[in-house]
Every structure is written in structure tokens, then in C-alpha cells.
Amino acid sequence: MKQLTINGTRLSVFDAGGGPVVLFVHGFPLDHEMWRHQIDALTPNHRVIAPDLRGFGGSEDVRGSVTMEQFADDLAGLLDALGVGVPVTVCGLSMGGYVALAFVRKYADRLAGLILCDTRALSDSEEAIANRRKLAKSVLANGSEVAARGMPVTLFAPATLEERPELVESVAKTIRATDPKSIAAALRGMAERPDSTALLEAITVPTLVIVGEHDTLTPAAEMRGMSERIPESRFVEVAAAGHMTPMENPDAVNRAIGEFLATIG
Ligand code: MLT
């Protein structure tokens, strides 16, 4: 992992391989390791860049609130620091998808393609905002264990929860190791994010929309609707997966991403 100071914050970033660039953006409150299967599959033919967003993984902790725009600014700064001048494909899951949409809003000219996994364009409802505030308060008072205990059950398909405890535990472990203030900061930032529905129609690059068939957080029907609004989009619903599709059914996700990347060169 490289350590780079971007926009005043130390970020930890995986950067390997050569060829067209794919930039992976992880979900909340995880780190680049959630893309392990995709990283391994793509590095032989692509330059794969997979940072830990500020506050997560090996990157510096944050406090207060961190907006999706700030994360997108970090990605642009990271590309500059790594000498990447060519347009890249950005692939984000869930919160990483919110960041990818913030990147589209501000850095469209740096995009060659877009992959949106298990995410949404809508901003938070009042109820979702209240739930984020509640979780932030609870994590700050009682530690990240609160999120590590409560979240995995919502992230995975029932069969994954039952049959793959080691995968579920690996995600819980990552959450547990994350600083409570960073978790709270990202929750506040997600609650503040703007609605991106109108942006979908303005996306000019080829786009792949992926969702797990058992995703209850960002359901397949909603993601299909999102895909239909994007001019040049293909939609893939992945079997045997919940919200963590790239981890739960990596073969299907790698196939979809591989076929998509082959079409954009
Ligand atoms: C994620 O997986 O990144 C989260 O579910 C995003 C969210 O809480 O909206």
C-alpha cells in the first residue's frame, strides 16, 4: 500500500498493474479489501487503484463530517499524485457509489466508464437521516462495536450469513477496527449528500449497474430504475448476493466487470 498525503490527509492506496485504469471505491464503513477478488482478477490487464477513503482502513482518521464531494476531491487528488492523466473507470459500491456520483458531478472529464454497485441516486429520507444520527451518536458513545454487531446482518444475503460466517466476520472485524469518529463523520456526510437523480441522465460514459438479487438496502428494482435513466447503461442482477455483491458472488461480478471493460477498451 502506498501512503500519500492528499488534500492535507494521509491516504493509504493500493496501486498495481498496468493498462486502462480502474479506480475502486469501497462502501461504508469498510476499506479497499472488499474489492480483493476484483483487484486480483483485474491487475493482470489493468492498472488497479483502490484507496482506503479518508477515515477508513489504513488512512488517517477524520472527525466532524466528511462529504461525498470531499471523498471525490480526494480521488481526483490521488489520480494527480499517481500521475494518472488519462480518463479512468470508477467503480463504487454503496457509499462508494455516492462518491462515484459526486465524482461524475465534478470530474466528468476524467471518466472513461462508470460502475455503480448496490447504491442509489436518491438522497436520504428524513427517516434515513434520523437513523444515521442515531447510529453516529451510539457509535460515539459506545464504540464501533455497535456498528460491527448491527450492520453485517443488513449487508449480506441470508444464505451468506448462514453459510459463510468467516466472510461475515471479516467485515465485522473491519468495522470494529474503524475509528468511531470516522464512522460518525461518514454517516453525517452521507446524510448531507444531494440527490443525484437528475445527474443520471447527464452521464455520458458507458455505465454498468450491478446489484445483488437479495440486496435489501439498495434493492434490485430501484437500481434497475436508476440504470434505465442512464443513457448508455447495462444492468446486471447478480444471483446469490445481498448488498455486498462483489464479496458474495465475485465470479459473477468479475465476469460482468470484465465484459463491460472489454467494451470500453
Ligand atoms: C454502504 O454499504 O456503503 C452503506 O450501506 C451506505 C449507506 O449507509 O447508505
Boltz pocket constraint, residues with backbone or C-beta under 6 A from the ligand:
constraints:
  - pocket:
      binder: B
      contacts: [[A, 26], [A, 27], [A, 28], [A, 29], [A, 93], [A, 94], [A, 95], [A, 96], [A, 118], [A, 190], [A, 217], [A, 243]]
      max_distance: 6.0
